[in-house]
Amino acid sequence: MGSPNQLIKTRLHAACHAYVQDRLDAIQAAIDAAQESANSETKSSAGDKYETGRAMAQNERDRNLVQLAEARKLLAELTRIGPARPHDTVHPGALVQTSLGTFYISISAGKLTIDGQDYFAVSAAAPVAAALSGKAAGEQVVFNGKPVRVEQVW
């Protein structure tokens, strides 16, 4: 059994994974619905109505395919992060307690609550993560004009 903070990281990682999987499932359902809509369009005496309906369904499907690719990139990013690996500086996979809040540097999944405690899953490219990158406990950065102290890094 790992330390309580390692267990929190594992649970945060699982929550991020669930977030991405939910997105993948929703996008796939939207793609399937758009495809079904395109397939069910029937020729009518209106002529252009058929082609317009098919084109709109195809555009919707294409937009969803772009979102699907983005969600798959998030999943790949998440897969590269090992939640069990401890960190002493802020890097992808680190859990960082700051004077601003507690951040899991992983993917942009937003606020996650575990055991009544709020955590913020942010990508390494997020402005706050970029400002904290490479910092260790006890160091301070300025973010949005305010000092932010790194209290702990796991």
C-alpha positions as CSV (number, residue, x, y, z in Angstrom):
1,M,0.0,0.0,0.0
2,G,1.4,3.4,-0.9
3,S,1.3,6.6,1.1
4,P,-2.0,8.5,1.4
5,N,-0.8,11.0,-1.2
6,Q,0.2,8.3,-3.7
7,L,-3.3,6.8,-3.2
8,I,-4.8,10.2,-3.9
9,K,-2.7,10.5,-7.1
10,T,-3.9,7.0,-8.2
11,R,-7.5,8.0,-7.6
12,L,-7.0,11.4,-9.4
13,H,-5.4,9.5,-12.3
14,A,-8.4,7.1,-12.4
15,A,-10.8,10.1,-12.3
16,C,-9.0,11.7,-15.2
17,H,-9.1,8.4,-17.1
18,A,-12.9,8.2,-16.5
19,Y,-13.3,11.9,-17.7
20,V,-11.6,11.0,-21.0
21,Q,-13.5,7.8,-21.4
22,D,-16.8,9.6,-20.8
23,R,-15.8,12.1,-23.5
24,L,-14.8,9.3,-25.9
25,D,-18.1,7.6,-25.3
26,A,-20.2,10.8,-25.9
27,I,-18.3,11.7,-29.0
28,Q,-18.6,8.2,-30.4
29,A,-22.4,8.3,-29.8
30,A,-22.6,11.7,-31.5
31,I,-20.6,10.3,-34.5
32,D,-22.9,7.3,-34.7
33,A,-26.0,9.5,-34.5
34,A,-24.7,11.8,-37.3
35,Q,-23.9,8.8,-39.4
36,E,-27.4,7.3,-38.8
37,S,-28.9,10.7,-39.7
38,A,-26.9,10.9,-43.0
39,N,-27.8,7.3,-43.8
40,S,-31.5,7.8,-43.2
41,E,-31.9,11.0,-45.3
42,T,-34.2,10.1,-48.2
43,K,-34.5,11.8,-51.5
44,S,-37.5,14.1,-51.6
45,S,-39.1,16.1,-54.3
46,A,-37.5,19.2,-52.8
47,G,-34.2,18.0,-54.4
48,D,-31.6,20.1,-52.6
49,K,-33.1,19.2,-49.2
50,Y,-31.7,15.7,-49.4
51,E,-28.2,16.9,-50.3
52,T,-28.3,19.7,-47.6
53,G,-29.3,17.2,-44.9
54,R,-26.6,14.8,-45.9
55,A,-24.0,17.6,-46.0
56,M,-25.0,18.9,-42.6
57,A,-24.8,15.3,-41.1
58,Q,-21.4,14.9,-42.7
59,N,-20.2,18.2,-41.3
60,E,-21.4,17.2,-37.8
61,R,-19.6,13.8,-38.1
62,D,-16.4,15.6,-39.2
63,R,-16.5,17.9,-36.2
64,N,-17.0,15.0,-33.9
65,L,-14.1,13.1,-35.5
66,V,-11.8,16.1,-34.7
67,Q,-13.1,16.0,-31.1
68,L,-12.5,12.2,-31.0
69,A,-8.9,12.7,-32.1
70,E,-8.4,15.3,-29.4
71,A,-9.9,13.0,-26.7
72,R,-7.6,10.2,-27.9
73,K,-4.6,12.6,-27.5
74,L,-5.7,13.3,-23.9
75,L,-5.9,9.5,-23.3
76,A,-2.4,9.1,-24.7
77,E,-1.1,11.9,-22.5
78,L,-2.6,10.3,-19.5
79,T,-1.2,6.9,-20.4
80,R,2.4,8.4,-20.4
81,I,1.9,9.7,-16.8
82,G,2.6,7.2,-14.1
83,P,0.7,8.2,-10.9
84,A,2.8,5.8,-8.8
85,R,6.0,7.7,-9.5
86,P,7.0,10.1,-6.7
87,H,8.1,13.7,-7.6
88,D,10.1,16.3,-5.7
89,T,9.6,18.9,-8.4
90,V,6.5,20.0,-10.5
91,H,6.4,17.8,-13.6
92,P,3.6,15.8,-15.4
93,G,2.3,13.3,-13.0
94,A,3.0,15.4,-9.9
95,L,0.5,16.2,-7.2
96,V,1.3,19.8,-6.1
97,Q,-0.1,21.5,-3.0
98,T,0.2,25.3,-3.3
99,S,-1.1,28.4,-1.6
100,L,-3.5,28.6,-4.5
101,G,-4.9,25.0,-4.4
102,T,-3.8,21.5,-5.0
103,F,-3.1,20.5,-8.6
104,Y,-2.6,17.2,-10.4
105,I,-0.4,17.9,-13.4
106,S,-1.9,15.6,-16.0
107,I,-4.7,16.6,-18.4
108,S,-7.2,19.4,-18.3
109,A,-10.0,17.7,-16.6
110,G,-10.9,20.6,-14.2
111,K,-12.0,20.3,-10.6
112,L,-12.1,16.8,-9.2
113,T,-13.3,16.1,-5.6
114,I,-12.0,13.1,-3.7
115,D,-13.1,12.5,-0.1
116,G,-14.4,16.0,0.1
117,Q,-11.2,17.6,-1.0
118,D,-11.0,19.6,-4.2
119,Y,-8.1,19.0,-6.7
120,F,-7.5,20.6,-10.0
121,A,-6.4,18.4,-12.9
122,V,-4.5,20.6,-15.3
123,S,-2.3,19.9,-18.3
124,A,1.4,20.7,-18.1
125,A,0.7,23.4,-20.8
126,A,-1.8,25.2,-18.5
127,P,-0.5,28.6,-17.4
128,V,-0.5,27.7,-13.7
129,A,1.4,24.4,-14.4
130,A,3.8,26.2,-16.7
131,A,4.5,28.8,-13.9
132,L,5.1,26.0,-11.4
133,S,7.1,23.7,-13.7
134,G,10.4,22.5,-12.1
135,K,9.6,24.1,-8.7
136,A,10.1,22.2,-5.4
137,A,8.4,22.5,-2.0
138,G,9.3,25.9,-0.4
139,E,9.8,27.7,-3.7
140,Q,7.5,30.6,-4.8
141,V,6.4,31.8,-8.2
142,V,4.3,34.8,-9.4
143,F,1.1,33.8,-11.2
144,N,-1.4,36.3,-12.4
145,G,0.5,39.0,-10.4
146,K,0.2,37.1,-7.2
147,P,2.8,35.1,-5.2
148,V,2.1,31.3,-5.2
149,R,4.0,29.2,-2.8
150,V,4.7,25.5,-3.5
151,E,4.0,23.8,-0.2
152,Q,4.4,20.1,-1.2
153,V,5.0,18.0,-4.3
154,W,4.3,14.3,-4.5
